Amino acid sequence: VQGGPAPRPLDLSDLSRLPYFNSVVHESMRVHPVATTGTSRITTEPLQLGEYLIPAKTTIFIPLLLAFMSEINFAEPERFWPE
């Protein structure tokens, strides 16, 4: 734009003025997560999970990709929808 500010690289202070950009980044990370295995937890005591009894001191992995692509969590999980 003629007469506007000179172009410059973005910095962290610009992010608060770019809500759609933030939404696109978050949605991109949901659809294509960097780490699909997510996080893990170790049970401290026996845990009943549905019909399964998980013993104490068992490592449980939370598969983020399955959670991110589940219709339980997202109405249209395969759709890229930053809005």
C-alpha positions as CSV (number, residue, x, y, z in Angstrom):
1,V,0.0,0.0,0.0
2,Q,1.5,3.3,-1.0
3,G,2.2,5.5,2.0
4,G,1.8,2.6,4.4
5,P,4.5,1.4,6.8
6,A,7.6,-0.2,5.4
7,P,7.5,-4.0,5.2
8,R,9.3,-5.8,8.1
9,P,9.5,-9.3,9.5
10,L,6.8,-10.4,11.9
11,D,7.7,-10.7,15.6
12,L,5.9,-12.2,18.6
13,S,4.2,-8.9,19.4
14,D,2.3,-9.2,16.0
15,L,0.6,-12.5,16.9
16,S,-2.1,-10.8,19.1
17,R,-3.2,-8.9,16.0
18,L,-3.4,-12.0,13.8
19,P,-6.1,-14.2,15.2
20,Y,-6.9,-16.0,12.0
21,F,-3.2,-16.8,11.5
22,N,-3.2,-18.3,15.0
23,S,-6.2,-20.4,14.2
24,V,-4.6,-21.7,11.0
25,V,-1.5,-22.7,12.9
26,H,-3.5,-24.5,15.6
27,E,-5.7,-26.3,13.1
28,S,-2.6,-27.3,11.1
29,M,-1.1,-28.8,14.2
30,R,-4.3,-30.7,14.9
31,V,-4.5,-32.2,11.4
32,H,-0.8,-32.8,11.1
33,P,0.6,-33.1,14.6
34,V,4.4,-33.1,15.1
35,A,4.2,-35.9,17.6
36,T,1.4,-38.3,17.0
37,T,2.0,-40.4,20.1
38,G,1.3,-37.4,22.3
39,T,2.1,-37.8,26.0
40,S,2.4,-40.6,28.4
41,R,1.3,-41.1,32.0
42,I,2.1,-43.7,34.6
43,T,-0.7,-44.9,36.8
44,T,-0.1,-44.6,40.5
45,E,-2.8,-47.0,41.5
46,P,-5.0,-49.5,39.6
47,L,-7.3,-47.8,37.1
48,Q,-10.6,-49.1,35.7
49,L,-10.8,-47.8,32.1
50,G,-14.1,-49.0,30.6
51,E,-13.9,-52.8,30.8
52,Y,-10.2,-52.9,31.4
53,L,-8.3,-52.8,34.6
54,I,-4.9,-51.1,34.3
55,P,-2.5,-52.1,37.0
56,A,-0.6,-49.5,39.0
57,K,2.8,-48.4,37.6
58,T,1.6,-48.9,34.0
59,T,2.7,-46.5,31.3
60,I,-0.3,-45.2,29.3
61,F,0.3,-43.5,26.0
62,I,-2.3,-41.0,24.8
63,P,-2.5,-41.1,20.9
64,L,-3.1,-37.5,20.0
65,L,-3.7,-38.2,16.3
66,L,-6.6,-40.6,17.2
67,A,-8.1,-37.9,19.6
68,F,-7.7,-35.2,16.9
69,M,-9.3,-37.3,14.2
70,S,-12.2,-38.6,16.4
71,E,-15.8,-37.6,15.6
72,I,-16.3,-37.7,19.4
73,N,-14.1,-34.6,19.7
74,F,-14.6,-32.9,16.3
75,A,-17.8,-32.8,14.2
76,E,-15.8,-33.1,11.0
77,P,-12.3,-34.3,12.0
78,E,-10.9,-34.7,8.5
79,R,-11.9,-31.2,7.5
80,F,-9.3,-28.4,7.8
81,W,-11.4,-25.7,9.5
82,P,-9.5,-23.0,11.3
83,E,-12.7,-21.0,11.9
